[in-house]
Amino acid sequence: MVNRDVVFAKINSIQRCLQRIKKVTELDPDSLKDLEEFYTTITLHYRLSD
């Protein structure tokens, strides 16, 4: 059986990542031209949030 606390923690982590993507890109597709910088920003944020 899946532990509810683990599920909620993972959901919260994903939500924080999505919020960070929204903040970094401002939902502008042109801002994704430098994917390496974007990837670095998101992975760093994800590592720090866990």
MIDOSE-1310 file (N, C-alpha, C; in nm, 2 decimals, decimal comma, always signed):
residues 50
mvnr	+0,08/-0,12/+0,00/+0,00/+0,00/+0,00/+0,09/+0,12/+0,00; +0,04/+0,23/-0,07/+0,12/+0,35/-0,08/+0,09/+0,44/+0,04; +0,20/+0,49/+0,09/+0,19/+0,58/+0,21/+0,14/+0,72/+0,16; +0,04/+0,77/+0,22/-0,03/+0,89/+0,18/+0,07/+1,01/+0,20
dvvf	+0,15/+1,01/+0,30/+0,25/+1,12/+0,33/+0,35/+1,13/+0,22; +0,39/+1,01/+0,17/+0,49/+1,01/+0,06/+0,43/+1,07/-0,07; +0,30/+1,03/-0,10/+0,23/+1,07/-0,21/+0,22/+1,22/-0,21; +0,17/+1,28/-0,09/+0,15/+1,42/-0,08/+0,29/+1,50/-0,09
akin	+0,39/+1,44/-0,04/+0,52/+1,51/-0,05/+0,57/+1,51/-0,20; +0,54/+1,41/-0,27/+0,58/+1,41/-0,41/+0,50/+1,50/-0,49; +0,37/+1,51/-0,46/+0,28/+1,60/-0,53/+0,32/+1,75/-0,50; +0,36/+1,78/-0,38/+0,40/+1,91/-0,34/+0,53/+1,95/-0,41
siqr	+0,62/+1,85/-0,43/+0,75/+1,87/-0,50/+0,72/+1,90/-0,64; +0,63/+1,83/-0,70/+0,60/+1,85/-0,85/+0,53/+1,99/-0,86; +0,45/+2,03/-0,77/+0,38/+2,16/-0,78/+0,48/+2,27/-0,76; +0,58/+2,25/-0,67/+0,69/+2,36/-0,66/+0,76/+2,37/-0,79
clqr	+0,79/+2,26/-0,85/+0,87/+2,26/-0,98/+0,79/+2,33/-1,09; +0,66/+2,30/-1,09/+0,57/+2,37/-1,19/+0,56/+2,52/-1,17; +0,56/+2,56/-1,04/+0,55/+2,70/-1,01/+0,68/+2,77/-1,05; +0,79/+2,70/-1,03/+0,92/+2,75/-1,07/+0,93/+2,76/-1,22
ikkv	+0,88/+2,67/-1,29/+0,88/+2,68/-1,44/+0,80/+2,80/-1,48; +0,69/+2,82/-1,42/+0,60/+2,93/-1,46/+0,68/+3,06/-1,43; +0,74/+3,07/-1,31/+0,82/+3,19/-1,27/+0,93/+3,22/-1,37; +1,01/+3,11/-1,40/+1,13/+3,13/-1,48/+1,09/+3,17/-1,63
teld	+0,99/+3,10/-1,68/+0,96/+3,12/-1,82/+0,86/+3,23/-1,84; +0,78/+3,27/-1,74/+0,67/+3,36/-1,75/+0,57/+3,31/-1,86; +0,57/+3,18/-1,88/+0,48/+3,12/-1,98/+0,51/+3,17/-2,12; +0,63/+3,21/-2,15/+0,67/+3,26/-2,28/+0,75/+3,16/-2,35
pdsl	+0,70/+3,09/-2,45/+0,78/+2,99/-2,52/+0,92/+3,04/-2,57; +0,93/+3,16/-2,61/+1,06/+3,21/-2,65/+1,17/+3,21/-2,54; +1,12/+3,21/-2,42/+1,22/+3,20/-2,31/+1,29/+3,07/-2,30; +1,24/+2,97/-2,37/+1,29/+2,83/-2,37/+1,41/+2,81/-2,47
kdle	+1,45/+2,92/-2,54/+1,55/+2,90/-2,64/+1,68/+2,86/-2,58; +1,71/+2,90/-2,46/+1,83/+2,86/-2,39/+1,80/+2,74/-2,30; +1,78/+2,63/-2,35/+1,73/+2,51/-2,28/+1,83/+2,47/-2,17; +1,96/+2,48/-2,20/+2,06/+2,44/-2,10/+2,04/+2,52/-1,97
efyt	+2,03/+2,65/-1,98/+2,01/+2,73/-1,86/+1,88/+2,70/-1,79; +1,78/+2,68/-1,87/+1,65/+2,64/-1,81/+1,66/+2,51/-1,73; +1,72/+2,41/-1,80/+1,74/+2,28/-1,73/+1,82/+2,29/-1,61; +1,92/+2,37/-1,61/+2,01/+2,38/-1,49/+1,93/+2,45/-1,38
titl	+1,85/+2,55/-1,41/+1,77/+2,62/-1,31/+1,67/+2,53/-1,25; +1,60/+2,45/-1,33/+1,50/+2,36/-1,28/+1,56/+2,25/-1,19; +1,66/+2,19/-1,24/+1,72/+2,08/-1,17/+1,78/+2,12/-1,04; +1,85/+2,24/-1,04/+1,90/+2,29/-0,91/+1,79/+2,32/-0,81
hyrl	+1,68/+2,38/-0,86/+1,57/+2,40/-0,77/+1,51/+2,27/-0,72; +1,50/+2,17/-0,81/+1,44/+2,04/-0,76/+1,53/+1,98/-0,66; +1,66/+1,98/-0,68/+1,75/+1,92/-0,58/+1,75/+1,99/-0,45; +1,73/+2,13/-0,45/+1,73/+2,20/-0,33/+1,59/+2,18/-0,25
sd	+1,49/+2,15/-0,33/+1,36/+2,14/-0,26/+1,33/+2,01/-0,20; +1,41/+1,91/-0,23/+1,39/+1,77/-0,17/+1,47/+1,75/-0,05
